[in-house]
Amino acid sequence: MSFKGQHILSVKQFDRDSITRVFDIARQMAPYAGRKKRTRVLDGAILGNLFFEPSTRTRVSFGCAFNLLGGEVRETTGMESSALSKGESLFDTARVISSYSDVIAMRHPQAGSVAEFAEGSRVPVLNGGDGANEHPTQALLDLFTIERELAASGLQIDGMHIAMVGDLKFGRTVHSLSKLLCLYRNIKLTLVSPAELAMPDDIVSSLTNAGHQLVISDKLEGHLNADIVYQTRIQEERFPSKADADQYRGKFRLNQEIYTRYCKSNTVIMHPLPRDSRMEANELDNDLNLNPNLAIFRQADNGVLVRMALFALTLGVENIVKDYECAVPWYSNK
């Protein structure tokens, strides 16, 4: 895969070599993300951060990643604060905003919208999530996290066992991650969800065609003895009403007691965040917060590294980042 000048719209663009390339660059970003060093390699560059659907981590992570490379960020949040609310097309918005920017990160509630926007853009566009369709940068950071977490136990992605739990129908993070896992070998996937929120058939078929072993269940108990448990939130915003979502909320809760009873001692817990901590949901209980295998915050940290790597690659500066290094005056490792 050639990255420079390219849009990042779908995980379908990636093969294992290109994933390895992203991860190699992401690891090199650790000193900058950790504030031990600075780089000004993107000094003067502007990121157009367009988020037409609510977001905290993804939006701030994109902005943070660009700032850490020395660039500046201009943001639009919410449909109502943009000309889209006045009937402007995505193409017209793209033509204008791309003239103000060197790269654009975008989230939109409608599937296919980011690709439509990219058709009008003069600069690379990175998909920050388009409806229930895809979330490619989240899938890459999830895979990066899985690789790092498994390595601590001497394991690899090839041959692992991952349990995906919760809203697998509307959860775009598990859709994109599953598509990436099709590039790997001999994986066992346990898919746990209400029947109404099961993984889409096309993704199940892709995983089966990739030679992976699938177990599908609507019961949590007995299906958590995995290397990775990837928990998801009920995607309330994809349902016709809150009442429709409420009938599934809290069905698959994981707490320390359940973890001890059903998981392996080193089972890694992941979640794309935000986790729903309301009493009626509480899919990951706070009593897991001190569990060393709870990787959800390391997962979020890894998002900055991966997005820094993608910016460096799409703007073609990945090999000169160190040339623009300087000290961080206020940093202390004490």
C-alpha positions as CSV (number, residue, x, y, z in Angstrom):
1,M,0.0,0.0,0.0
2,S,1.3,3.5,-0.9
3,F,0.3,5.9,1.9
4,K,1.4,9.3,0.7
5,G,-1.5,11.4,-0.4
6,Q,-4.0,8.6,0.0
7,H,-7.3,8.6,1.8
8,I,-7.7,6.2,4.7
9,L,-11.4,5.2,4.3
10,S,-11.6,1.5,4.9
11,V,-9.7,-1.4,6.4
12,K,-10.1,-3.1,3.0
13,Q,-7.2,-0.9,1.9
14,F,-4.8,-2.8,4.2
15,D,-2.8,-6.0,3.8
16,R,-0.4,-7.4,6.5
17,D,2.6,-5.6,5.1
18,S,0.9,-2.2,5.3
19,I,-0.3,-3.0,8.8
20,T,3.2,-3.9,9.8
21,R,4.4,-0.6,8.3
22,V,1.8,1.4,10.3
23,F,2.7,-0.4,13.5
24,D,6.5,0.1,13.0
25,I,5.9,3.9,12.6
26,A,3.5,3.9,15.6
27,R,6.1,2.4,17.9
28,Q,8.5,5.2,16.8
29,M,6.0,7.8,17.9
30,A,6.1,6.7,21.6
31,P,8.7,9.3,22.8
32,Y,6.7,12.1,21.3
33,A,3.3,10.8,22.6
34,G,5.0,10.4,26.0
35,R,6.2,14.0,25.9
36,K,9.8,12.9,26.3
37,K,10.7,14.6,23.0
38,R,9.1,17.0,20.6
39,T,9.1,17.0,16.8
40,R,8.1,19.9,14.6
41,V,8.0,17.8,11.4
42,L,4.4,19.1,10.5
43,D,5.1,22.7,11.5
44,G,2.8,24.8,9.4
45,A,0.5,22.0,8.5
46,I,-3.3,22.2,9.3
47,L,-5.6,19.4,10.2
48,G,-9.3,19.9,9.5
49,N,-11.0,17.9,12.2
50,L,-14.6,17.5,11.1
51,F,-16.8,15.6,13.6
52,F,-20.5,15.7,12.7
53,E,-21.4,13.0,15.3
54,P,-20.6,13.1,19.0
55,S,-17.0,12.0,19.9
56,T,-14.5,12.5,22.7
57,R,-11.6,10.1,22.3
58,T,-11.5,9.9,18.5
59,R,-11.8,13.6,18.0
60,V,-9.3,14.6,20.7
61,S,-7.0,11.8,19.7
62,F,-6.8,12.9,16.1
63,G,-6.1,16.5,17.2
64,C,-3.6,15.5,19.8
65,A,-1.7,13.2,17.3
66,F,-1.5,16.1,14.9
67,N,-0.3,18.6,17.5
68,L,2.3,16.2,18.7
69,L,3.8,16.2,15.2
70,G,3.9,20.0,15.3
71,G,0.8,20.7,13.3
72,E,-2.2,22.9,14.0
73,V,-5.9,21.8,14.3
74,R,-9.1,23.5,13.1
75,E,-12.3,21.8,14.3
76,T,-16.0,21.6,13.4
77,T,-18.2,19.7,15.8
78,G,-21.9,18.9,15.3
79,M,-24.0,19.0,12.2
80,E,-25.8,22.1,13.4
81,S,-22.6,24.2,13.5
82,S,-21.7,23.5,9.9
83,A,-23.1,24.5,6.5
84,L,-24.4,21.0,6.1
85,S,-27.3,22.1,8.2
86,K,-28.1,24.6,5.5
87,G,-28.2,22.0,2.8
88,E,-24.7,22.1,1.5
89,S,-23.5,18.9,-0.1
90,L,-20.6,16.8,1.3
91,F,-18.8,17.4,-2.0
92,D,-19.0,21.2,-1.7
93,T,-18.0,21.1,1.9
94,A,-15.0,19.0,1.0
95,R,-13.9,21.3,-1.8
96,V,-13.9,24.2,0.5
97,I,-12.4,22.7,3.7
98,S,-9.7,20.9,1.9
99,S,-8.5,24.2,0.5
100,Y,-7.9,25.3,4.1
101,S,-6.3,22.0,5.3
102,D,-3.4,19.7,4.5
103,V,-5.3,16.6,5.8
104,I,-8.8,16.0,7.1
105,A,-10.2,13.7,9.8
106,M,-13.9,13.2,9.6
107,R,-16.8,11.4,11.4
108,H,-20.3,11.4,10.1
109,P,-23.5,9.5,11.1
110,Q,-24.3,8.1,7.7
111,A,-22.6,5.0,6.2
112,G,-20.5,5.9,3.1
113,S,-20.5,9.6,3.9
114,V,-16.8,9.9,4.5
115,A,-16.0,8.2,1.2
116,E,-18.5,10.6,-0.5
117,F,-16.8,13.5,1.1
118,A,-13.3,12.3,0.0
119,E,-14.4,12.4,-3.6
120,G,-14.5,16.2,-3.3
121,S,-11.4,16.6,-1.2
122,R,-8.1,17.9,-2.5
123,V,-6.2,16.4,0.5
124,P,-6.1,13.1,2.3
125,V,-9.2,12.2,4.3
126,L,-9.0,9.8,7.3
127,N,-12.3,8.1,8.3
128,G,-13.1,8.7,11.9
129,G,-16.3,6.6,11.7
130,D,-19.2,6.6,9.2
131,G,-22.4,5.4,10.8
132,A,-22.6,1.7,11.5
133,N,-20.2,1.1,8.6
134,E,-16.5,1.4,9.4
135,H,-14.0,2.8,11.9
136,P,-10.6,2.0,10.3
137,T,-8.3,3.9,12.6
138,Q,-10.0,2.3,15.6
139,A,-9.6,-1.1,14.1
140,L,-5.9,-0.4,13.6
141,L,-5.4,0.8,17.1
142,D,-7.3,-2.2,18.4
143,L,-5.1,-4.6,16.4
144,F,-2.0,-2.8,17.6
145,T,-3.2,-3.1,21.2
146,I,-4.0,-6.8,20.7
147,E,-0.5,-7.4,19.3
148,R,1.2,-5.7,22.2
149,E,-1.0,-7.2,24.9
150,L,-0.6,-10.8,23.5
151,A,3.2,-10.3,23.2
152,A,3.4,-9.8,26.9
153,S,2.2,-13.4,27.3
154,G,4.3,-14.7,24.5
155,L,1.3,-15.0,22.1
156,Q,0.6,-13.7,18.6
157,I,-2.5,-12.7,16.7
158,D,-2.2,-15.8,14.5
159,G,-3.7,-18.6,16.5
160,M,-5.4,-16.4,19.2
161,H,-8.8,-16.7,20.7
162,I,-10.9,-13.5,20.9
163,A,-14.4,-13.2,22.3
164,M,-16.5,-10.2,21.0
165,V,-19.3,-9.3,23.2
166,G,-22.4,-7.0,23.1
167,D,-23.8,-5.1,20.2
168,L,-22.2,-6.8,17.2
169,K,-24.8,-5.6,14.7
170,F,-24.3,-1.8,15.0
171,G,-20.8,-1.8,16.5
172,R,-18.6,-0.5,13.7
173,T,-15.5,-1.1,15.7
174,V,-16.0,-4.9,15.7
175,H,-17.0,-4.8,12.0
176,S,-13.7,-3.2,11.0
177,L,-11.6,-5.3,13.4
178,S,-13.1,-8.5,12.1
179,K,-12.3,-7.5,8.6
180,L,-8.6,-7.0,9.6
181,L,-8.6,-10.3,11.4
182,C,-9.4,-12.0,8.0
183,L,-5.7,-11.2,7.1
184,Y,-4.5,-13.5,9.9
185,R,-4.4,-17.2,10.4
186,N,-6.1,-19.8,12.6
187,I,-8.1,-17.5,14.9
188,K,-10.9,-18.6,17.1
189,L,-13.7,-16.1,17.4
190,T,-16.5,-16.3,19.9
191,L,-19.3,-13.9,19.1
192,V,-21.6,-13.3,22.0
193,S,-24.7,-11.1,21.5
194,P,-28.5,-11.1,21.6
195,A,-29.7,-12.8,18.4
196,E,-31.2,-9.5,17.3
197,L,-27.7,-7.8,17.6
198,A,-25.7,-10.5,16.0
199,M,-22.7,-9.9,13.8
200,P,-23.8,-9.2,10.2
201,D,-23.9,-12.2,7.9
202,D,-21.4,-10.8,5.4
203,I,-18.7,-10.4,8.1
204,V,-19.4,-13.8,9.5
205,S,-19.0,-15.2,6.0
206,S,-15.7,-13.4,5.5
207,L,-14.3,-14.7,8.8
208,T,-15.4,-18.3,7.9
209,N,-13.9,-18.0,4.4
210,A,-10.6,-16.8,6.0
211,G,-10.5,-20.2,7.7
212,H,-11.2,-19.0,11.2
213,Q,-13.2,-21.0,13.8
214,L,-16.4,-19.3,14.9
215,V,-18.7,-19.9,17.9
216,I,-21.9,-17.9,18.1
217,S,-23.9,-17.6,21.3
218,D,-26.4,-15.5,23.1
219,K,-25.0,-16.5,26.5
220,L,-22.0,-14.9,28.2
221,E,-21.2,-17.7,30.6
222,G,-18.9,-20.4,29.4
223,H,-17.6,-18.2,26.5
224,L,-15.0,-16.0,28.1
225,N,-12.1,-18.4,28.3
226,A,-10.3,-16.4,25.6
227,D,-7.0,-14.5,25.1
228,I,-8.9,-11.3,24.4
229,V,-12.4,-10.3,25.5
230,Y,-13.6,-7.3,23.4
231,Q,-16.7,-5.8,25.1
232,T,-18.9,-3.3,23.3
233,R,-21.5,-0.7,24.2
234,I,-25.1,-0.9,23.1
235,Q,-25.1,1.6,20.2
236,E,-28.1,3.5,21.4
237,E,-27.7,6.1,18.6
238,R,-28.4,3.5,15.9
239,F,-31.7,2.4,17.4
240,P,-35.1,3.9,16.5
241,S,-35.5,5.0,20.1
242,K,-34.0,4.8,23.6
243,A,-36.7,2.3,24.6
244,D,-35.6,0.0,21.8
245,A,-32.0,0.1,23.0
246,D,-32.9,-0.3,26.6
247,Q,-34.2,-3.8,26.1
248,Y,-30.7,-5.0,25.4
249,R,-28.8,-2.7,27.9
250,G,-27.0,-4.5,30.7
251,K,-27.5,-8.0,29.2
252,F,-23.8,-8.9,29.1
253,R,-22.1,-7.3,32.1
254,L,-18.5,-8.2,33.0
255,N,-17.3,-7.7,36.6
256,Q,-14.4,-9.1,38.6
257,E,-16.5,-12.0,39.9
258,I,-17.4,-13.1,36.4
259,Y,-13.9,-12.5,35.2
260,T,-12.5,-14.7,38.0
261,R,-15.0,-17.4,37.4
262,Y,-15.0,-17.6,33.6
263,C,-11.8,-15.9,32.2
264,K,-8.3,-17.1,32.1
265,S,-5.9,-15.5,34.6
266,N,-4.3,-13.5,31.8
267,T,-7.4,-12.7,29.6
268,V,-7.1,-9.2,28.3
269,I,-10.2,-7.0,28.5
270,M,-10.7,-4.5,25.7
271,H,-13.4,-1.9,24.9
272,P,-13.4,0.8,22.3
273,L,-14.9,3.3,24.8
274,P,-16.9,5.0,26.0
275,R,-18.1,2.3,28.3
276,D,-21.6,2.9,29.6
277,S,-21.2,3.1,33.4
278,R,-24.9,3.8,34.1
279,M,-26.4,1.4,36.6
280,E,-28.7,-0.1,34.0
281,A,-25.8,-0.9,31.6
282,N,-22.5,-1.1,33.4
283,E,-21.0,-3.4,30.8
284,L,-17.6,-3.2,32.4
285,D,-17.9,-2.8,36.1
286,N,-15.6,-0.3,38.0
287,D,-14.4,-3.2,40.1
288,L,-12.3,-4.2,37.1
289,N,-10.4,-0.9,37.2
290,L,-7.5,-2.3,39.2
291,N,-7.3,-5.5,37.2
292,P,-3.9,-5.4,35.4
293,N,-5.5,-7.1,32.4
294,L,-8.0,-4.3,31.8
295,A,-6.4,-2.7,28.7
296,I,-9.0,-0.2,27.8
297,F,-6.9,2.8,28.8
298,R,-3.8,1.5,27.2
299,Q,-6.0,0.9,24.1
300,A,-7.0,4.6,24.1
301,D,-3.3,5.6,24.5
302,N,-2.4,3.5,21.5
303,G,-4.9,5.5,19.4
304,V,-2.6,8.5,19.5
305,L,0.4,6.5,18.4
306,V,-1.5,4.9,15.5
307,R,-3.0,8.2,14.3
308,M,0.3,9.9,14.5
309,A,1.7,7.1,12.3
310,L,-1.1,7.5,9.8
311,F,-0.6,11.3,9.6
312,A,3.1,10.9,9.1
313,L,2.6,8.3,6.4
314,T,-0.2,10.0,4.4
315,L,1.8,13.3,4.5
316,G,5.0,11.5,3.5
317,V,7.1,12.6,6.5
318,E,7.5,9.3,8.3
319,N,11.3,9.1,7.5
320,I,12.2,12.6,8.7
321,V,10.4,12.9,12.0
322,K,13.6,12.6,14.0
323,D,15.2,15.4,11.8
324,Y,12.9,17.9,13.5
325,E,13.3,16.6,17.0
326,C,13.9,18.9,20.0
327,A,13.8,18.7,23.8
328,V,10.7,19.3,25.9
329,P,11.7,22.0,28.3
330,W,9.1,21.2,31.0
331,Y,9.5,17.4,30.8
332,S,10.9,15.6,33.9
333,N,11.1,11.8,34.3
334,K,11.3,12.1,38.1
